[in-house]
Amino acid sequence: MGMKMDCDILISGGGIAGLTAAAAFGSAGFKVICVDPAPPITDGEAAGADMRSTAMLQPARRVLEAAGIWEHLQDHAAPLQIMRIVDAGGTDPEPRVTREFNASEISDQPFGWNFPNWLLRRALMARLADLPTVDFRPGTSTTSLFTRTAQARVGLSDGSRITTPLVIAADGRNSPMRKAAGIDVVKSGYGQKAIVFAVTHPIPHENVSTEIHRTGGPFTLVPLPDRDGMPCSAVVWMDDAAECTRRMALDAQHFSDEASLRSCHLFGPLTLATPRNIWPIITQHAARLSGERIALIAEAAHVMPPIGAQGLNMSLQDVSTLLELAQQNPDDLGSQKMLDAYHKMRFSDIMLRVRGIDLLNRASQASAPIARDARATGLNALYAMAPVRKMLMEMGLGMRQG
């Protein structure tokens, strides 16, 4: 090529997706520089720790194994063997319809494994420390992007410039690199927010993930390892934005009481065990997944409500697709041909899932009694049908490709 490149790939963003991409490409022998404005917080007790948890579905595990990350995680996994869906849409929060899917119906492995996000970050940092091919620079952000057909030049906040054949934008829903590449997004809101926290409870979760549907949005409990000798679950509580804001202001006891009521007391009284974080709920996708010398992954490419564990699993599918294309023809890294192929391979799958989750979320927000009853009847009919159960479960396992 003649030009001196500083690395094979520059990754903008050191969240879970960006760090996983760095480990995946680094493990495959590519020379990677990864930058992020904030150092990762890898201690669950630290201020600003990400209290969300992520369910890694079966295909995600394969990506993590190939990238050498799984071995740092396997001892901390809470397996998700059963997905339980409850409709509690009556006048009072009472379970009306309950459906359970057991992964053993279609696989000898669980649906997935659940981890707190701060722990994922710790495992990723441990893996990157072993990889001489990856240069991770926390506290550094990307400030400019200039591309030509043969290369990209990226300006960094420390004043340096990086020349590279491929930029991967993993810099979140407001991606500066996506903006710099001039790629549009399509966005819609729901007037909803999510409160994310962990609770302890007297009744064991038995590795069952439980999604309780009621007007306003689902209340989802996902198994975590025991805490202080008590069963523990991560909770995502989606509701009307004003209600969420009101609940954020409650003291721990009153908040725990409201959460216990909303959980239909399925696990006994819930006790708040961590700080609460609040997130706006939106659906958003990039109009294209690539531009000149740049590929978008994760939230730079797609954002959706946290239903059905799709978000990060889609992000890891983005990573593995890009890696596959890069390995097929390393000399062609970042070319128009490679990036067009990436867009083509991922876009329809992303749109399918974005639309599916959007529909599920709108259905779960329905508040009119007739809509509520239709949701219960619909859940009942839907989950009773064997082919539908199989499809939902396979989508959960990520085994259906389109």
N, C-alpha and C positions, 0 to 999 in steps of 0.2 A: 504493500500500500504506500510505502514511502513516508507516511506521517507517523510521528511518534505518539502513541496512545499512552495515557496515564494508567488505564485499566481497561478490562474488557467490558465491564458493566458498572455504571454508577447508579446506585439505588438511592432515591430521594425518599426518606422516611424510615425510621427505625422502630415502628410499632411491631406488633406480632407478625404481620404479613411481610413487612420489609426485612425484618431480621430472619424470618424463615426463608425468604428469597435469597438473602445473602448466604445463609448456611447451605441452601440447596445448590446454588451456582458455585459457591466456594468448594463444596464437597466434590463437585463434578470437575474441578480443576480450573474453573474460570477465575480470573483476577478481578476482585470486587472491591469497590469503595462504597460504603454505606454511610450516609449522613443523616442526622436528626437533630432538630433544635434542642430537644430536651434529653438529658440522660435518663435511661430506663430505671423505673423504680421496681426493685426486685425483692422487696420485703413487704409482706402483707400488712404489717403494723405501721409502716411509714406513712407520713402525710402524703396525700395525693396518690396512694396506691389504687390501681384499677380493681375495683371490687367485683367487676363482671366476671363471669366464668364462661368458658367455652367448651362446648361438646365437640370433640373431634370424632367425626364419623369414620367408618372403615377406610374409605379412600384417602382421607387426610392422614391417617396413620401410616399408610404406605409412603406418602410424601415425606413425613417426618422420619421414618426409618431410613430412607435413602439419603436424607440430609444429615444423618447421624444425631438427630435430636431426641428420638424416641427413648434411647437408653438413659437419657438424663431425666426422663419423665415417668417411665413405666411404674416405678415404685409409688408414685403419688396419684395414680389414676383411680377415679371412682367409676367403675363400669356401668353403662346404662343398658340394662337388660330388657327393661319393659318401658314402653311409653304409654302413659295413661292420660286419657282426655276426658274431662268432666264438664258437663254443661250444668251450670248453676244459675240459670237465667230466670228463675221464678221470682216471686215477690221478695223472698228472703234467700240469703245465700245458702241453699241446700243443694247437695248433688242430685240432679234429676236423671241425668243419663251418664253412665260411665262406660268407657270402652278401653280395653287394654290390648296392646300389641306386644307380643313377646318375640324378641329377635330370633329365638330358637325356631320359630315357624319357617324362617328362610335362611338361617345361617348358624354355624357353630360358634360364631363370635357375637359379642354384644353389638348393639347399634353403634355404640361409640363409647368414649371415655371422657369424663368431665374433669376440667382443671380450672383453678382460679387463674385469671389472666396474669397476675403478678408472678405466679409460679412458672407459667409458660415463658415469661420474659427471662426469668432466672436460668431456666434450662437452655434457652437460646444463647444467652451470654456465655454460659459454660461451654457450649459447642463452638461458638465463634472464637473463644480463647484458644481452642485447639487447632484452629485453621489458619495457617500462614498465608493463605490466598485471600483472606478477607481483612480489609482495613476498615474498622468501624470507628466513626468519628462523632460521638455524641457531643452536643453543644455546638454543632455546626449546621447551618441551614443552606439550602440552595437559594441563590438570589437572582440568577438570570439563566436563560437558555438560548443558545444560538445554534441553529442546525444548518448543515449543508448536506448534500446527498451522501457524502462519504463519512461524516462524523458529526458529533455534537460537542459543543463547548459549553460547560456549565460553570457559572460563577458561584463561589461559595462565600459565606459570611466572613470567613477569615481572610478574604482578599485573594485567595488562590483561584486558579481556573483549572478545570479538569477536562481533558480531551478524551472522548470515549466513543466507540461505535454504537453503544446502546445505553439509553437512559430508561430505568424502570421507575415510574411514578407510583410510589406506595405511600404518598404523603397525605392521605385522608380525604374526607368528603369535600374539603375546600382546597384541594390539591393545587399548590402554587405552580407545579410543573405542568399540570393540565391546562391551567390558565395561560401559562407562558407559551404552550404549544397551540393555543387558540382552539381547543376542543370544547364544544358546548356540552351542557348537561340539561337533562329533562328532570324536573323536580316536582313532587307534590307532597303536601303535608296533610295531617289528619286532625290537627288540634289536640294531639295526644302527646304525653310524655311518658317516660318509663323511669321508675325508681328502682335502683339496683342495690342489693344488700345481701348479707347472709344471716341466717337465723339458726338457732338450735331449737330442738323440739323433742318431747319425750317419746313419741311413737317413731320407730325406725323407718327410714325411707326404703329400705331393702333394695337399693339401687334402681328404684322406679322414678322416672321423670314424670312429673304430674303437671298438666296444663289445665287450669280451671277457667272455663269461659263464662263470662258474665258481661252485661252491658258495660261499655267503656273500654274493654280490652281484656286480654287474658292475664291471669296470675299464674306464673310458672315456677315450680320448685324443681331444682335440679340437684341430684345427690352430690354432696361433697364428702371427703373423709371426716370422721368424727372430730369434734372440737371440744376440749375440756371434758372428755369422757361422755359427751352427748352427741346423738345424731345431729347432723348439720346439713343444711341445704342452701344453695344459692337461689335467690329469688329475683325474678324480673316482674315488676308490677306495672302493667300498662293501663293508663286511664286518661280521662279528660285532663288537659294541661292544668286547669285551675285547681282541680282536686289534688293533683300531684304536688303542686306548689304548696297547698294548704298542709298536706301531710308531711312535707319536708320540714315544716316549722314545728310539728308536734314533738313533745319530749319522747324519749325512748319508750317509756311505759305505754303512753297513749298510742304511739305508733304501732307498737307490738300488738296491742289490743285490736286495733283496726285491721292489722294484717291477719291476725288469728281468725277474726270474723270472716274476712274475705277468702281465707283458705278453707272455709267450710269446716274448720276444726278437724281436718282429715289427719293431722299429725299432732293433735293436742295443741295447747297454747304455744305460740311462737315467741321466742325471745330474740330480740335484735342483738346480733353478735359482732357487727362491724359498722363503720360509718356508712351513711347512705350517699349514693351518687344519683344525679338526675340527668336524663338525656332526652333531647327532643326526638320524636319519632317521625321519620320521613321516608319516602321512597325516592330514589334518585339514581339515574344511570347516565353514563357518558354517551354522547351521540355516536362516538367511535371509540374503539379500544386502543387505537394507535394513531400516531402522527409521524412526521419525519424523524427517524432515529429515536422514537419514544414509544414505550408500551405502558398502558395503564393497568394496574392490578388493584384488587381489594377495594377499599372505599373510594379510591380515586375513580374507580370504574363503576361500582354499584353499592348502593346503600339500601337496606330494607328493614322493615320492622323485625325485632328479634323473635320470630316465630319459627319453629321447626329447625332450629340450628343450622340455617342455611348460610349465613353471612361469611364466617371465616372459612367454612368448608369450600365455598365457591372461590374464595381468595386463594386457597391452596391449590384448587384446580387451575386457576390462572397461572400460578407459579409452575405447576408441573407441565402444563401445556407449553409455556414459554421455554422451559428447560429442554423439553423434548425437541422442539424446533431448533433450539440453539445447538443441541448435540448432533442433530441430523446433518447440519452443515455449519461448523464453527467459523469457517472463513466468510460466511454470509451473514455474520452476526449483525443484527440491527438494520439489515437491508429492507427496502420497500417490500420485496417478495416475502421475506420472513414475517414482517409485521402485518402485512395483508392476510397472510395465512393464520396468524394469531387471532386477528379480529374475526375472521371467518369461522375458526374453530370454536370460539368462545361465545360470540355475540348472541346466537339464537338460544343457547342453553341459559345464559344470563337472563335474557328477556322472558323466557318461559318461567323461570323461578321468581323473578321480580313480579310478574303479573299474578302468579299463583299466590304468593305471599300477600300481595296487595289485596286480592279478593278475600283471602282468609281473614285479613285484618279488618276489612270493611264489614264483613259478616259478623265478626266478633264485637264490633262497635254498636251493632244494631240495638236500638232501645225500645221500639214500639213492641207491645206484647205480641202482636201477630208475628213480627219479625223474630222476636225472641223464641216463640214457640216453633217457628219454622226452622230456626237454628238447631233447636233440640231435636226435632224430628229429622232434620237434614243430617245432623251428626249421627243420629241413630241409624238411619237408612244407609248413609255413606259407609259407616264403619262396619255395618253388618254384611256388606257385599264383599264376598271373597276377592274378586279381581281388584276392587278398589283398595281393600286392605293391603293386598300384595303390592300394588303400585305405590301406595303411601309409604309402606315400609321400605320398599326398595329406594324410593326417593330419599327417605330418611337415611338409608345406608349409602346413598349416592351411587347405587349400582346401575341405575338407568341412565344411559347417555342419550338424552333426547327422546 
